[in-house]
Amino acid sequence: MPVINRIAGLADEMTQWRQYLHTIPELEMECYKTAAFIAERLREFGVDEVHEGIGVTGIVAIINGQGDGPTIGLRADMDALPIEEATGLDYASTHPGNMHACGHDGHTTMLLGAAKYLTETRNFSGRVALIFQPGEEGPGGAKIMVEEGFLDRFDIGEVYGIHNVPDLPEGEFHTRAGPIMAAVDTFHIYIDGVGGHGAMPEETRDPVIAACGIGQAIQTIISRNVPSLQQAVVSLTQIHTGTANNVIPAEAYLNGTIRTFDKTVQEMVHRRLDEIAQSVATGYGVTARLEIEVGYPSTVNAADQTAFAADVARELVGAENVDANTQPVAGAEDFAFMLEQRPGAYLFMGQGPSAGLHHPAYNFNDAVAPYGASFFARLVETAQPAKAAK
């Protein structure tokens, strides 16, 4: 599979960048060392502008092409996860309890490789905005950056991003128009009853039995309320109650996750959770209160930009290595906030056999970084070709 020759020549350097980033994983918005390394590399490359401190530690760097034109945005996430690394690598995390278990060190490296190539060649018109974003794993750094107005500030017209996928063949690209990743919400159900002695349940209003009933009834939301040709997930993941074998507690707590791809389905799931919690609680003589934390929205690719990105990938790796109608996945991604504001596309890129994402033995495959960097570079050169000299 071909990559751009100049980027292929950067492979060893890109590996060094990635493996250094792997040693300094940082969490959420606190990516200070990572951002400093990125900014230093960008200035070495000679990019035209480096804007730091966007969304706490985010960076937007600008590369000017030949002549006027639009600004295309390329995004990489750069935060890590609170996981103790178990790879045994000689470049393993030096920050105990933190590791790059999702490949954001690789995503950052791919964008740095594209940045170096595009700065050297400038074989495009308009501008490229390189977006290095913190906080994808939880706080929603993309949302924070969007709310700070960076898309308008830098006049970014389209946005594109890539995520590596373990066990997908090296260099394959998968994408789809429309929803490609799910919206994610979290539900909390608080049940209040009347506690008492376990030997005298008739004197109580048992929240444990109510919790079991609510948990069972929640399982019907998908099977009985979601249209059969649509997708959604409701998973009850926690039940907490009680302190001793002979005490019926006064309270119980249920918690879980909601994954949806359609706003109408999302609203229905929220409504049914409340209806079930209230009605089942009433039946058991207790009260229930539902709280829902609305998280990342569904990641929705624009049709035209997705078709274009797939064509660029086909030119790079061959049509047989591109799936432009992949199945959506129930994971969530805060790049969705950028796609709510600008047209663009999110793509999955194979990294070959690997431990799974968020696994303590995961490691990004350095061999695939040139594919991602080449894709970003070709995307820019194809979308905004340099204007012929007069």
Secondary structure, 3 states (H helix, E strand, C coil): CCCCHHHHHCHHHHHHHHHHHHHCCCECCCCHHHHHHHHHHHHHHCCCEEEEEECCCEEEEEEECCCCCCEEEEEEECCEECCCCCCCCCCCCCCCCCECCCCHHHHHHHHHHHHHHHHHHCCECCEEEEEEECCCCCCCHHHHHHHCCHHHHCCEEEEEEEEEECCCCCCCEECCCEEEECEEEEEEEEEECECEECCCHHHCECHHHHHHHHHHHHCHHHHHHCCCCCCEEEEEEEEEECCCCCEECCEEEEEEEEEECCHHHHHHHHHHHHHHHHHHHHHCCCEEEEEEEECCCCEEECHHHHHHHHHHHHHHHCHHHEECCCCCECCCCCHHHHHHHCCEEEEEEECCCCCCCCCCCCCCCHHHHHHHHHHHHHHHHHHCECCCCC
